[in-house]
Amino acid sequence: MAELAFPKDAMRVLKETSRTFYIPITFLKRELKHSVASAYLIFRAIDEIEDHADLDNDAKYTMLMKVSELFEQPFNNEEYFRILGSEKANLPDVTVRLEEWVQACPKDAQPIVMDAAREMAWGMAKWAKENWNIQTREDLDDYTYYVAGLVGVMLSDLWALYADEQTDRELAIGYGRGLQAVNILRNEEEDLDERGVNFVPEGWTRAELFKYAEENLAKADEYMKSLHKRSIVLFCRLPLALAHKTLKAMKEGREKMTRAEVEQTVEEVKSE
């Protein structure tokens, strides 16, 4: 019965914080919708710690490592607030309310989601300590695995749990990496200007980053072939279609897709 009581406010917060994934999540059937929605809120909560402009890297490392450990046992909100400490007042609502998103996750899915959250927080902590100093393709692969590739793996585990869909782990990682690579390309100047962070390997040109994105999006296209349930296909197809079209727009010298292009893509995917 817990799944029936999924908090409406969680979907509101999701819509406000994760526009890219809100629409595809609404395509999913009940248990998957609730599992994936709560997972994305949990990931966003962690991500806001990694991205926070007023936290130094040592503070991010310590906080994220401790949060990672929290996901190894039943979630303790008092301990979580102790970890956030005085920074709690400066962190966004989605981060402060992490316990609510954990509780909203269906019980069957919780081990899968918590394990992914634990791994993500650990990986983000590691890269915060390194000041996201990405020197090689291996470094980029490692970083994009922790922030996106492992989400692909988690989703595949949820597809298997609720819909008996069997997928390839490496292709699932490629799916996540491909979307993240497009984000890195789109936000390259902003990341450098606002955070002083460059996710591009030493010596790489923008053309090489485009190639990296295309290689991983090709894996994502291959991943799609293993999916059969319509709601899951729709969920995966929309972010992928937007990523392909965003990449095309940037190759044409545009910063991003227009709102009209985004809306048209949503309609195209829904009608397929």
Residue pairs with C-beta under 8 A, 6 or more apart in sequence:
2 106
2 107
3 30
3 31
3 34
3 106
6 33
6 34
6 37
6 104
7 100
7 104
9 100
10 37
10 38
10 41
10 100
10 101
10 104
11 22
11 37
13 41
13 93
13 94
13 97
14 21
14 22
14 25
14 37
14 40
14 41
15 22
17 41
17 44
17 92
17 94
18 40
18 41
18 44
20 239
20 242
21 36
21 40
21 239
23 238
23 266
24 234
24 235
24 236
24 238
24 239
25 33
25 36
25 37
25 40
25 235
26 33
27 231
27 234
27 235
27 238
28 36
28 231
28 232
28 235
29 162
29 163
29 231
31 106
31 108
31 109
31 162
32 158
32 159
32 162
32 163
32 231
32 232
34 104
34 105
34 106
34 109
35 105
35 106
35 109
35 112
35 113
35 158
35 162
36 155
36 158
36 235
37 104
38 101
38 102
38 104
38 105
38 106
38 109
38 113
39 105
39 109
39 113
39 116
39 117
39 151
39 154
39 158
41 94
41 101
41 104
42 98
42 101
42 102
42 105
42 113
42 117
43 116
43 117
43 120
43 151
44 94
44 95
45 94
45 95
45 97
45 98
45 101
46 64
46 67
46 95
46 117
46 120
46 121
46 124
47 124
47 147
48 91
48 92
48 94
48 95
49 55
49 60
49 63
49 64
49 67
49 91
49 95
49 124
50 60
50 64
50 124
50 128
51 195
52 60
52 87
52 90
52 91
53 194
53 195
54 87
54 90
55 63
55 87
57 128
57 129
57 131
58 129
59 87
60 124
60 125
60 128
61 125
61 126
61 128
61 129
62 125
63 83
63 84
63 87
63 125
64 121
64 122
64 124
64 125
64 128
65 121
65 122
65 125
66 83
67 80
67 83
67 121
68 117
68 118
68 119
68 121
68 122
68 125
69 118
70 76
70 79
70 80
70 83
71 114
71 115
71 117
71 118
71 121
72 114
72 118
75 98
75 99
75 102
75 103
77 98
77 99
80 98
80 99
81 88
84 91
84 95
84 96
88 96
94 101
102 110
102 114
105 113
105 114
108 161
108 162
109 158
109 161
109 162
112 154
112 157
112 158
112 161
113 154
113 158
115 154
116 150
116 151
116 153
116 154
119 146
119 150
120 146
120 147
120 150
120 151
122 146
123 142
123 143
123 145
123 146
123 147
123 150
124 146
124 147
126 146
127 142
127 143
127 146
131 197
132 143
132 197
132 198
132 199
133 139
134 140
134 143
134 198
134 199
134 200
134 201
134 202
135 201
135 202
136 201
136 202
137 201
137 212
139 201
140 199
140 200
140 201
140 212
141 177
143 199
144 176
144 177
144 180
144 181
144 184
145 173
145 176
145 177
147 180
148 176
148 177
148 179
148 180
149 172
149 173
149 174
149 176
149 177
149 180
150 173
150 176
151 176
152 172
152 173
152 174
152 175
152 176
152 177
152 223
153 169
153 172
153 173
153 176
155 172
155 236
156 165
156 167
156 169
156 172
159 165
159 167
159 227
159 229
159 232
160 166
160 167
163 229
163 232
165 226
165 227
165 228
165 229
165 232
166 226
167 223
167 226
167 227
168 222
168 223
168 226
170 219
171 219
171 220
171 222
171 223
171 226
172 223
173 219
174 215
174 216
174 217
174 218
174 219
174 220
174 222
174 223
175 216
175 219
175 220
175 223
175 236
175 240
177 216
177 219
178 213
178 216
178 217
178 218
178 219
178 220
178 240
178 243
179 220
179 239
179 240
179 243
181 209
181 212
181 213
181 216
181 217
182 213
182 217
182 243
182 246
182 247
184 191
184 199
184 200
184 209
184 213
185 206
185 209
185 210
185 213
185 247
185 250
186 246
186 250
186 255
186 256
188 198
188 199
188 200
188 206
188 209
191 197
191 198
191 199
192 198
200 206
200 209
201 208
210 247
210 250
210 251
213 243
213 247
214 247
217 240
217 243
217 244
217 247
220 240
220 243
221 240
223 236
224 233
224 236
224 237
224 240
227 233
227 236
234 269
234 270
234 272
237 269
237 272
238 265
238 266
238 269
241 265
241 268
241 269
242 257
242 262
242 265
245 257
245 261
245 265
246 256
246 257
249 255
249 256
249 257
249 261
250 256
257 265
